[in-house]
């Protein structure tokens, strides 16, 4: 067994980022088990979780449990995903212990002054299956569960929604826009995924709603029985001057619904694959990951190519119902 951490940061995710390689899909974690790369996911349909019986200033135990329950409920309500979550009661256990319990609770970690919350994993090294996953929320920050949010406090439900995505096996999405703060760090101006690694500003409740990218990710990990026949997939390859590149950010834009789903090229051949996409036309855009901390998305040992110009597919790509688009080739050029 092995425990790993992945965090939700105020700015960019810090040293707690998981060191596993991404799987061959857009938002999913991958681990090596038995010599093979497999998706990090729960082997059972229902995940049982516990809540630590200790609140913090402005958030009682009952408030905490209710906010956590709403966040779990948002993921469970995705109609094309089969995963469910069961509240197992309150506990004196704390997150981060290898006790076989999936526990969510507060911990006071002022030393982690850029981390609002973090998710840890215990993984079966033989199979790659999740055995346990804990989430701690950093009580060194001010929290709120108010329906409309509160000024100068971080919204617990929004941060929980992001961390539960990690708990379920999803990694970070790069679908977001930020701007530099005058005093340092970055401010989120827009995000098309709850799994974007940078938190909204204090007082905001914008992170309480799943976006198309999140829905595609959880549906691809835990598809319902009919999801594979209803949805389709996109696949392709990105090259630069004819040579494949790793870590290019691929965005699929739906001109009808105006929604976007993101991916990366995730192997030495420059290939990408996006599953659980509603059928229809897509415009593909490829861009470098040059406005974010690369360690928020990839193992620090990987070399990610960011020296190229934005490029688009030369045609509208059709995602078929229950099938794949076929390989879409996109060539980029160096800056």
C-alpha positions in Angstrom: 0.0 0.0 0.0 1.1 3.6 -0.5 -0.3 7.0 0.5 -0.1 10.0 -1.7 -1.4 13.6 -1.5 -3.0 16.0 -3.9 -4.0 19.5 -2.8 -6.2 22.4 -3.5 -4.2 25.6 -3.3 -5.0 29.3 -3.1 -2.6 29.9 -5.9 -1.0 26.9 -7.6 -1.0 23.4 -6.1 2.2 23.0 -4.0 4.5 20.2 -3.0 1.6 18.0 -1.9 0.9 17.2 -5.6 0.6 13.5 -6.4 3.6 12.0 -8.1 1.7 9.4 -10.2 1.7 9.6 -13.9 -1.6 10.7 -15.6 -3.6 8.0 -17.3 -4.4 8.1 -21.0 -7.3 10.4 -20.5 -7.7 14.1 -19.8 -8.4 14.5 -16.1 -7.6 11.1 -14.5 -4.8 10.0 -12.2 -2.8 7.0 -13.2 -0.6 4.6 -11.2 1.7 1.8 -12.2 0.5 -1.6 -10.9 1.9 -4.9 -12.0 4.0 -3.2 -14.6 1.0 -1.6 -16.2 -0.4 1.9 -16.2 -4.0 1.8 -14.8 -6.6 4.4 -13.9 -6.7 5.3 -10.2 -10.3 4.6 -9.2 -12.5 2.9 -6.6 -13.2 -0.8 -7.3 -16.6 -0.7 -5.7 -19.7 1.2 -6.8 -20.3 2.9 -3.5 -17.7 4.8 -1.5 -18.3 5.0 2.3 -16.9 8.1 4.0 -16.8 9.4 7.6 -16.7 13.0 8.9 -14.5 14.0 11.9 -16.6 15.2 14.8 -14.9 18.5 15.3 -15.8 21.9 13.8 -14.0 25.2 13.6 -15.0 28.8 14.1 -18.1 29.6 12.0 -18.5 26.0 10.9 -20.2 23.5 13.3 -19.9 19.7 12.9 -23.5 19.7 11.6 -22.7 22.5 9.1 -19.5 20.7 8.0 -21.4 17.4 7.5 -24.2 19.1 5.5 -21.8 21.0 3.2 -19.8 17.9 2.6 -23.0 16.0 1.8 -24.1 18.5 -0.7 -20.7 18.3 -2.5 -20.8 14.5 -2.6 -24.4 14.8 -3.9 -23.3 17.0 -6.8 -20.9 14.3 -8.1 -23.4 11.6 -7.5 -26.1 13.4 -9.4 -24.2 13.2 -12.7 -26.6 11.0 -14.7 -23.9 9.3 -16.8 -21.7 8.3 -13.8 -22.4 5.3 -11.7 -20.3 6.2 -8.6 -22.2 6.8 -5.3 -21.1 7.9 -1.9 -22.5 6.8 1.5 -22.2 8.8 4.8 -20.9 6.4 7.4 -21.3 8.7 10.4 -19.1 10.8 12.6 -15.7 9.7 13.9 -12.9 10.7 16.2 -10.5 9.6 13.5 -8.5 12.3 11.7 -7.6 12.5 8.0 -4.2 11.1 6.9 -3.9 8.0 9.0 -3.7 4.6 7.3 -6.6 3.2 9.2 -8.8 1.9 6.3 -11.3 4.7 6.8 -12.1 7.4 4.3 -12.2 10.4 6.5 -12.9 14.1 5.9 -12.1 16.7 8.6 -10.3 19.8 9.6 -6.6 20.1 10.6 -4.7 23.2 11.6 -1.8 23.5 9.2 -0.5 27.1 9.2 2.7 25.8 7.8 0.8 25.0 4.6 0.1 28.7 4.0 -0.9 28.2 0.3 -3.0 25.0 0.7 -6.7 25.2 1.6 -7.3 21.5 1.5 -5.6 18.3 0.3 -6.7 14.8 -0.6 -4.6 11.7 0.2 -4.8 8.2 -1.2 -3.9 4.7 -0.1 -3.5 2.6 -3.2 -3.2 -1.1 -3.6 0.2 -1.4 -5.3 -0.7 -4.7 -6.9 -3.9 -3.6 -8.6 -3.8 0.2 -8.6 -7.2 0.3 -6.9 -8.1 2.9 -4.3 -8.3 1.5 -0.8 -8.7 4.7 1.2 -8.8 8.4 0.5 -8.8 11.2 3.1 -9.4 14.9 2.8 -8.3 17.5 5.3 -9.4 21.2 5.2 -6.9 23.6 6.6 -8.5 25.4 9.6 -5.7 28.0 9.5 -8.0 29.7 6.9 -11.4 31.2 7.5 -14.3 29.1 6.3 -18.0 29.6 5.4 -21.1 27.5 4.7 -23.4 30.4 4.2 -25.8 29.9 1.2 -24.6 33.0 -0.5 -21.0 32.9 0.7 -19.4 35.3 3.1 -16.8 38.1 2.5 -13.3 37.2 3.6 -14.1 33.5 4.0 -13.5 30.5 1.7 -16.6 28.5 0.7 -16.4 25.1 2.2 -18.7 23.4 -0.3 -16.8 24.7 -3.3 -13.5 23.4 -2.0 -15.0 20.1 -1.0 -16.5 19.6 -4.5 -12.9 20.0 -5.9 -11.3 17.7 -3.4 -14.0 15.0 -3.8 -13.1 15.0 -7.5 -9.6 14.0 -6.4 -11.0 11.5 -4.0 -12.9 9.9 -6.9 -9.7 9.7 -9.1 -9.7 13.0 -11.1 -6.7 15.2 -11.5 -6.5 18.9 -12.3 -8.0 20.6 -15.3 -6.3 23.4 -17.1 -9.5 25.1 -18.2 -9.3 28.4 -16.4 -8.1 31.9 -16.7 -6.1 33.8 -14.1 -4.5 37.2 -13.6 -1.6 38.2 -11.4 -2.4 39.8 -8.1 -0.6 43.1 -7.3 0.8 41.5 -4.1 1.7 38.2 -5.7 -0.2 35.0 -6.6 -3.0 34.6 -9.1 -6.7 35.5 -9.1 -9.1 33.3 -10.9 -11.2 35.3 -13.5 -13.0 32.4 -15.1 -12.9 28.6 -14.9 -14.6 25.9 -17.0 -13.9 23.1 -14.5 -14.3 22.6 -10.8 -11.0 20.7 -11.0 -9.1 23.9 -12.0 -6.2 23.9 -9.4 -6.6 27.6 -8.3 -9.3 28.5 -5.9 -11.8 31.4 -6.4 -11.3 34.4 -4.2 -12.7 34.5 -0.7 -16.5 35.0 -0.6 -17.1 33.3 -4.0 -19.5 30.4 -4.4 -18.8 30.0 -8.1 -17.1 26.7 -7.5 -20.2 24.9 -6.3 -21.4 23.8 -9.8 -19.8 21.0 -11.9 -18.9 22.0 -15.5 -18.9 19.9 -18.7 -15.2 19.0 -18.2 -15.9 17.6 -14.7 -18.9 15.7 -15.9 -17.0 14.1 -18.7 -14.2 13.1 -16.4 -16.3 11.4 -13.8 -18.4 9.7 -16.5 -15.3 8.4 -18.2 -14.0 6.9 -14.9 -17.4 5.4 -13.7 -19.7 5.2 -16.8 -23.3 4.0 -16.4 -24.4 1.0 -18.4 -25.6 3.1 -21.3 -23.0 5.9 -21.2 -20.7 4.2 -23.7 -23.5 4.0 -26.2 -24.8 7.5 -25.6 -21.4 9.3 -25.5 -18.5 9.3 -27.9 -14.8 10.1 -27.7 -12.1 12.1 -29.4 -8.6 11.0 -30.1 -5.6 12.3 -31.9 -1.9 13.2 -32.0 -0.1 16.5 -31.7 3.3 17.1 -33.3 5.7 20.0 -33.5 7.5 20.3 -36.8 6.7 16.6 -37.3 7.9 15.3 -33.9 5.4 14.3 -31.2 5.2 16.4 -28.1 4.2 15.6 -24.5 2.0 17.8 -22.3 0.3 19.9 -25.0 -3.1 21.2 -23.8 -5.9 20.1 -26.1 -9.3 21.8 -25.8 -12.5 20.5 -27.5 -15.0 23.4 -28.0 -18.7 22.6 -28.8 -20.0 25.4 -31.0 -23.6 24.5 -30.3 -23.6 24.4 -26.5 -20.5 26.7 -26.0 -19.0 24.2 -23.6 -15.4 23.0 -23.4 -13.6 19.9 -22.4 -9.8 19.6 -22.0 -7.2 17.0 -22.4 -3.4 16.7 -22.7 -1.1 14.7 -24.9 0.1 12.1 -22.4 2.6 9.8 -24.0 5.8 10.0 -26.1 3.8 9.6 -29.3 2.0 12.9 -28.6 -1.4 11.1 -28.4 -4.5 12.4 -26.6 -7.8 10.8 -25.8 -11.0 12.4 -24.4 -13.9 10.1 -23.4 -17.5 10.6 -22.3 -18.2 13.4 -24.7 -21.7 14.1 -26.0 -21.9 13.5 -29.7 -21.7 16.4 -32.1 -19.2 18.8 -33.7 -16.1 20.0 -32.0 -13.4 22.6 -32.8 -10.0 21.5 -31.4 -7.4 24.0 -30.1 -3.9 23.1 -28.9 -2.0 25.4 -26.6 1.1 25.3 -24.4 0.7 25.0 -20.7 2.7 28.2 -20.2 0.5 30.2 -17.8 0.4 27.7 -14.9 2.6 25.7 -12.6 3.3 22.5 -14.6 3.7 20.5 -11.3 0.0 21.1 -10.7 -0.7 18.7 -13.6 2.3 16.5 -14.2 5.0 14.7 -12.3 7.9 17.0 -11.8 10.2 14.6 -13.6 8.3 14.9 -16.9 9.5 17.3 -19.5 6.5 19.3 -20.8 7.0 21.1 -24.1 5.7 24.7 -23.9 7.6 26.2 -26.8 5.0 26.3 -29.5 2.2 28.5 -30.8 -1.5 28.0 -30.4 -3.0 25.9 -33.2 -6.4 24.7 -34.3 -7.6 21.6 -36.1 -8.0 22.3 -39.8 -11.6 21.0 -39.8 -14.5 20.6 -37.5 -14.3 17.2 -35.8 -17.5 15.1 -35.4 -17.8 13.0 -32.2 -20.0 10.0 -33.1 -22.5 8.5 -30.7 -21.0 5.4 -29.2 -17.8 5.7 -31.2 -14.5 7.6 -31.6 -13.7 10.4 -34.0 -10.6 8.6 -35.4 -7.2 10.1 -35.0 -7.1 13.9 -35.5 -3.6 15.1 -36.4 -2.6 18.6 -35.4 0.8 20.1 -36.0 2.1 23.1 -34.1 5.1 25.2 -34.7 7.8 26.6 -32.4 7.4 30.1 -31.0 
